Amino acid sequence: MEVAKFRIVLKNLLLVFLGILSIQACQQPAKEIIFPQTDLTAAALIPKPQTIEATHSAFGLDKNTVIQTADFNTIGTYLSKKIEEQTALVLPVNQNIKADKVIFIRKGAGNTVKDKESYQLTISNDSLLLEAATAEGAFRAVQTIRQLIPQTANDTLANHKMWLLPTGTIFDRPNFGYRGFMLDVARHFFSVDEVKKQLDILAYYKINVLHLHLTDDQGWRIEIKSWPKLTEVGGTSEVGGGNGGFYTQDDYKELVAYAAERYITVIPEVDMPGHTNAASFSYPELNGNGKTPKRYIGTEVGFSTFDAHKKVVYTFIDDVVREIAAITPGPYFHIGGDESHVTPKKDYVYFVEKVEKIVQKNGKIMIGWDEITQAEIDSTSIAQYWNTPENALKAAKNGMKVIVSPAKKAYLDMQYDKHSTYGLHWAAYIPVDTAYQWIPENYIKGLPKENILGIEAPLWSETIFDSQSLEYLAYPRLIGYAELGWTSKENLNLKDYKRRLAQQRYFLDKKEIKYYSLE
Ligand code: TNX
């Protein structure tokens, strides 16, 4: 058949197909239409975009589609790879091939795409236009395109598969520039490959920060060349008595690079002055609790501390911060600072103020758990609220930014309910719905929105030790937190979220994510 004829047949078939779909759409309740569908507003996108306008037709993604980029060429190649993963179509990028349909990527002008992560998608029958101000915005837009591609092709034409994307316009931007996931690799260690698997999922839901809790009483997980015993000794233990493990600096660089390819910033945390038993067991001269440090594999907190008055402690911290800062391109260094129950308050304050200077000297912005606001710290430093609202309010009064991580709502290590296989419940039981039912900017009464940097969901690892147990606690709640960080509060709606969440099973199953339940 000549090409022209073929195209007419194709078009007619598409129209008939769309006709059938819309008849079905009238007969069934909207939520039962799975894929394909032509209502862009009903697409199972998470996080929910800022605005969606549907034009109720379809873009037929098929082998006659090409990708052209005026800007952000690497994003074009990345999109082609992702489309191939989902559909096995290999779309040429910038090859000057005459084509029926084009996906065009360009730097957008004007107000619509002025934030660095914002983007616009304009989808018509024969073109899909992606506009963003930055490559980062274009990367976020690609995640939306991935989510718009139906799971199954329309194969009415036996050997011409076509994936129908609903037409219309999406304009999108994040509510918060910081949308984080924390993984505790200290209580139990997670390998580079295990973390990479999670980074792929984070990227798909537009999470842009991975905070690694690298040290604690039970283990030290990052190679420090000037203090080798930290990993030789401190890296060989974990909760419950396993062998632990650690990242060499090369491993860490590999993780940071993998995250950066996904526009995810890695934040390293070295917890101090408490939570330091593994360091003090490796180098007893650092210890400040008056006892001989022993290997610790339990789960109690608050018994360890550095000696805030020893010079060697600050030499040590300077070395650690310098070595880690040198392999961390992101702007932040997290000093922990939580639950230092055996550090006298005046020592704690003195310590935090000194460590802040060390972090700044090494070119980083300090983050600490909300207790750090007991010290007189700079307005450029950041407090991570987890438990004490007064600390968050004090931070804001100092002009500081706050990361919102309420244990009662956003702690991924809390059990779903009393039957959960993994997790703790000291803060709360957090079922899937409850995890979604709060509004980060309203949660701490009196905290102005301009002081909120964003939200983060921490996953502490006392009770988890491999991908399966990690994923049981993280999914699907983390997907909800991704939406709470990105989507404006006016667009948050539990019922609509649950409908979209149920549809995530195709992606999560394909990625072999062992989620708890999407119900
Ligand atoms: C509190 S939250 C901790 C961690 C524990 C966690 C368990 C915070 C800053 N500290 O040391 O792992 O509870 O849920």
Residues whose N, C-alpha, C, O or C-beta is under 5 A from the ligand:
A	BS01	TNX	V301 D338 W369 W386 D413 W460
